[in-house]
Amino acid sequence: MKKLKHNLERHLATAREVVRTEAAALQALHGALGESFLDALEKILTGSGQMIVTGLGKSGHVAAKAAATLSSVGTPAKFLHPVEALHGDLGMVQEGDVLLAFSKSGATEEIVRLVGHFKRIGGAVIAVCEAGASPLAELADVVIGLPKQPEAGPMQLAPTTSTTMMLAVGDALAMALLEARGFRSEQFARYHPEGSLGKRLLLRASDIMHGGEQLPRVTADATFNDLIIETTRKHLGMSCIVEASGALLGVFTDGDLRRLLSREAQPTRLTAREAWRLSRRDPNDTPVPHSTVAPETLAVDCLQMMRDAQITSLVVAREDRVPLGVVRLQELVKAGLG
C-alpha cells in the first residue's frame, strides 16, 4: 500500500510538471508573438481565396482543429492532408488561397513538398514552426516562429509542448481574425444552430410553438362543454378563447377549471366567456386580456416571461391579437433553454 501511494504521488508530480512545462512554453510564446503574427493576419485578410490548413501527424490534428475553429468564427477554412494533397487533393487549391502549415521542425518532407506545389497554384504561405532556419521557413511568405521549448514528460519525446503552442497559435489567429472582421455573436449562433448560444440567439417563438390544428381554440360564445372537449382533445392543458373577430379574449387552463369548479355549482350552463371570467384568480376584478408574444420573439425571452409571470404557456399572436400558436415551458426546457 505504501509503495502504491508513493507511485501515485510520483505520477501526480509528473502530471503537474507537464502542466508547468506547457504553461512556461505558452508564456514564452506570448512574448514571441509580434510582427510576423500581424503579417500573417494581413495575408489572410487580404487573400482573395479560401484558407487551407495543413499538418502531418500530431501537427495534422492541430491543423484540423485550427481549420474547424477558424470556420466557426468567420474565416472559412479547409484542412488539407499533405499526403492526399500530393495525390490529387491539390485540386481544391485555387489562385489566391492562403496556406497555413503546421510543422514543429519545419522539415517534414510531405509538408515541404506540398508547400512547393501550393506556391505554383495558390497564394501566400504562412508557416507555424520552430524559430530558426528550416526548409519550410525558407519557402513560406510569413513564419510564426515557435520558441524553442522542451517537450513535456520524463523522456521529452512525444509532441506535447510543441502541439500546445501550435494550438494556441491557431486559436490566437482565429480570435484576432474574428475581431478584425467584426464577427458578432449572432453570426456565431448561425454557425452553431444546435449549440446553447445558437438556440438562445436564433430560436423564435414561431419555431417551437404548437400551431395550426394543434392550437386549442374556441369562440367566446361556445359552450362550457365545447371548451372542455377542445382542451382535452388538444392535450396542451389549455384553450384559447377568441372573440367573433378571431382576436384573443383569454386563455382557459387546467388551473382555471379547478378554480371554476370550486366556485360554480353548474358550470355546464356557462359559455366559454363566462367560464373564463369566473375562473379568474379574483373574480371580482375586471378581467384583463391575456398577454401575447409576436412570432419573432426569441424563445429565451418567452422563457423569461413565463418565469416572471409564473406561468407555463404563452400565446403567439399576430398584431391584431389573432392567436397563431402556443409556446409551452415544457418545450423550452426540452430545447435546452431552461
N, C-alpha and C positions, 0 to 999 in steps of 0.2 A: 504493500500500500504506500509506504514511504517513497519507494522507487517510482511508482506511478505518479505520485504527487510531484516529485522532483521533475519528471519528464514533462508533465503538464505545465509546470512553471517555466521550464526551458522553452517549450513550444510557444507559450504566451509571450515570452521575452522576444522570441524570433519574430512573431507576428507584429509586435509593437515596433521592432526595429525596421521591418519592412515599411510600415506606415511612416516612420520617421524619415527613412531614406527617400521615399517618394515625395513626402512633403518638402524635404530640403531641395529636391530636384525641381519641384514646382516653384519654389521660391527663387531658385536660380533662373528658371525660365521667365518668371515675372520681370526680373531685371534685364533679361536678354532681349525681350521684345522691343523693337524700335522701328527704325526707318524701313527695314525690309518688310516688316508686317504691314506698314502703311502702303508700301509699293504693291504688295500682294492685293490689298483691298482695292487699290486703284485699277489693277489689271482685271480684277473680277468685275468691278462696277462699270468699266468702260468696254469690256469684252462684248462683241456683237453676237456671240453664240451662247451655247449652254455650258454648264460646269460639268467637267468629267473628273472623277476622283479615283485614284488607283493606289494599290499597295499589294504586297505579297506576304503570305504567312500571317503572323500576328499583326503586322502593319496593314495587311489587307483587311482584317477585321476592323481595325481602327478606321480605315478609309471608308468601308461600307457604312459604319456608324456616322462618320462625318457627312457622307452624302445624304443620309437619312435626316440628319439634324438640319443641314442646310436647306433641304427641300421643305421641311416643315415650317421654316421661318422666313420664307420669301425668296430663297435663292435656289431654284430648281437644279438638282444635281443628279448625276448618274454614276454608279460605281462601275468601273471597267476592270475586269480581271486581266492582269498583264499578259498571262499566257494565252487566254482566249482571244485577247486583242490581236496577238500575233498570228492568229489562225482564223481571222475573219471578222471579229467583233470591232475592228477598227472602222468598220462600215458605219458605226454610229457617230463617228467624229466628223465634224463639218468645219469649214473655214470660220475662224473667229472664236471657236471653242477655247475654253481655258482649262488646262490640266493641272490638278492638284495632286502631286505624287508624294507618298509617304515611304520613306526608307531610312532606317536608323543609320546605316553605314554610308548610304549614297552610292553603294557599289553593287547593289542587287542586279544581277545580269539582266533578268527579264524586264525590270523597270527601266534600266538604261536603254535597252533595245527599244522598248515601247516609246520612250520619250523621243528617241531619234526618228522613229516613224511618225509620231504625232506631229512633230515640228514641220514635217513636209505637208501635212494636211490641215492642221488646226492653227491655233494661235499661241498665246503665251503659256509658259510652263512655270508653275510655282512648285518648288521642292521644299519638303519638310524633312530635313536630315541633320545629322550631327554636324556642328560647325566645323569648318575646315575644308581642305581640298578633297574632292571626290568626283568621279565621273558624272554623277547626277548633278552635282553643283555646277560643273562646267557647262552642262547642256541647258540648265534652267535659266529663265529670264530673271527670276527672283528666288532667293534662298532664305527661308525662315530657319535659321540655324538653331539646333537644339544644343544647349550647353552640355559639355561632356560630364556625365554623372555616372557613378557606378550603378549597375543593376542591383536590385534589392535581393535579399536572400543569402543563405550561407555560402553558396557557390558563385553567386553573381553571374549566372549564365543565362537564365531564362529572361526573355523580354518582359520587364516589369516597369522599371523606372522610365525607360525609353518610350514604351507604349503609353504610359500615364501622361508623359509630356506631349506626345502626339495627340492624344485625346483632348488635352487642354488646348492645344493649338487649334484643332478643329472646332471646338466649342467657342474659342475666342473669335475665330473668323466668322462663325455663324452669327454670334451676338453683335459683333461690330457691323456686319452687313445688315442685320436686322435694323440696327439703329440708323445706319446710313440711308436705308431705303424707306425709313419712316413706317416700318411694318407695325400694324396695330393688332390689338388683342382680337378684334373682330375677324381679321384675316387669319390669325392663328386658329380661331374657332372653326373657320371654314375648312381648314385643312385637317381638323381633328373633330369632325362632327359627332363621333361617338364617345369622345372623351368628356370628362366632367366640365371643363371650361367650354367646350363646344356646345354641350347641351344648355349650359347656363346662358350662352350668348346667342344661340340660334333657335332653340326650341320655342315655338309660339303656341298660344292657346289653340289656334286652329289646327296645329299638328297633332294634338293629343286629346281633343275634345270628342265626346260622343255626339255625333250629329246625324242629320238625315232621319232615317227610320229608327235609329237608336234613341232619338231625343223624345222623352216622355212629355206630352203636351196635351192640354185640354182647354176648351174655351171657358170663360168665366161663368157662363150660364149652363154648363154641363152639370149633370147630377153628381152627388157625392159618390154614388156607386161607380159612375164612369171615371171619376178621379182616382178611386182606389184601384180599379181594374187596370187603368193605364200605368199607375205607379208600380203595381205588381208585375205587369207584363214586360216592362222595360228594364227591370232589375237594377235600377240605379238608386233606389231608395228615395226618390223624389219625383215630382212632376212640375212642369212649368204651367202656370195658369195665365192665359192670354186673353186680351180684350178682343172684341169683334174685329178690330183693325189688325190684329196679329201682334200688337205690342204687349210686352210682358207686364202683367199685373203683379205677380209674385210667384213664390216657389213654395210648394207644399211638400214637407218632408215627413219621414217616419216619426221624427220627434214631434212635429206639428200634430200628427194623427193621435199620438198618445195624449197630448195636452187637450185636444178637442174631445176625445172620449171621456176624459176626466171631468169635462165641463158640460157636455151636451148629452142629454139622455137619448135623443132620437136624431142622430146625425144624418141618417139616410134621407131626411126631409130637406136637407140643405142643398144649395147649389155650391159649385166649386168656389165661387166668390165668397159666399157666406162662410164656408168651411175654412177658407184661408184667413178671413178676417177674425173669426172666433178662436182661431188657433194661435194667434199672436201671443208672445210672452206676457204682454199686458193688454188684455182685450179691451181695456178702457181707453187706450191711446189710439189716435188715428193711425191706421197702418200706413207705412211709407213703402214706396215701390222697392222691389229687390234690386240691389246693385248689380251691375253687369260689367263685363270687360269686353274690349274690342278683340276681334280675331287675331290682330297682330301683337297683342300683349305678350310679353315674354312669359314663358311658363314659370320661371323662377319668381317673377313678380306676382303671378297668380298664387304661388305657394305662400309668399309673404302676406298677401291679402287674407288668405284663409287663416293663417296663424294669428294675425292681428285681430280678426273678427271671430276667431274660434268657431269656424265653420268647416265643412268638409267638401263643399262643392261651390262652383261659380258658374253663372250662366254667361255664355259667349253670345253677344248680340250685335246687330247692326246699329247704326246711329239712331234709327227710329225705334230702337228697343225691341225689334223683332228677334226672338231667340234663334240662334243657329246651332247651338250645341251646349254641352255641359262638360266642364273640366272638374275632375274629382281629385281629392287629395291622394287617394289610393294610386292613381296613375302617375301622379307627380313623384311619389315616393318610389314606385317601380322604375321610373326613368332615371333614378339616381340623384334627384334634386333634393330629396328630403334628408 
